[in-house]
């Protein structure tokens, strides 16, 4: 079963770009968005490692065990 993100791709991308550019502090970006600072950092790492597509919603599937 997939879980819908509370944050749109556009909101994540804007937040990451603000963070990277130094336009605002991580705490203020997270507060305005209603996300945690850790969540914001995870988005930034994903963006830096895999580009903007990493911020798009994706489906999670349970592994067959």
C-alpha positions in Angstrom: 0.0 0.0 0.0 1.4 3.4 -0.9 1.3 6.4 1.4 0.5 9.9 0.0 2.9 12.6 0.9 1.7 15.7 2.7 3.9 17.7 0.5 3.7 18.3 -3.2 6.7 17.9 -5.5 6.6 21.6 -6.2 6.7 22.4 -2.5 9.6 20.1 -1.9 11.5 21.4 -4.8 11.0 25.0 -3.7 12.1 24.2 -0.2 15.3 22.4 -1.4 16.2 25.3 -3.7 15.7 27.8 -0.9 17.9 25.7 1.4 20.7 25.2 -1.2 20.7 28.9 -2.2 20.9 30.0 1.4 17.8 32.1 0.8 16.4 31.1 4.2 17.5 29.1 7.2 16.6 25.4 7.3 14.6 26.0 10.5 12.5 28.8 8.9 11.9 26.8 5.6 10.8 23.8 7.6 8.5 25.8 9.9 6.8 27.6 7.0 6.3 24.3 5.2 5.2 22.5 8.3 7.9 19.9 8.0 10.7 18.8 10.3 14.3 19.9 9.7 15.3 16.3 9.3 12.7 15.8 6.6 14.1 18.9 4.8 17.6 17.5 5.0 16.5 14.2 3.6 15.0 16.0 0.6 18.2 17.9 0.1 20.4 14.8 0.2 18.0 13.0 -2.2 18.1 16.0 -4.5 21.9 16.2 -4.5 22.3 12.5 -5.0 19.5 11.8 -7.6 18.3 15.2 -8.9 14.8 16.7 -8.8 13.2 13.4 -9.8 14.0 12.1 -6.3 11.4 14.5 -4.9 8.6 13.1 -7.0 6.1 10.8 -5.4 6.8 7.1 -5.9 5.1 3.9 -4.9 6.4 1.7 -2.2 5.8 -2.0 -2.4 6.1 -4.6 0.3 8.9 -7.0 -0.3 8.1 -10.7 -0.7 9.4 -12.4 2.5 
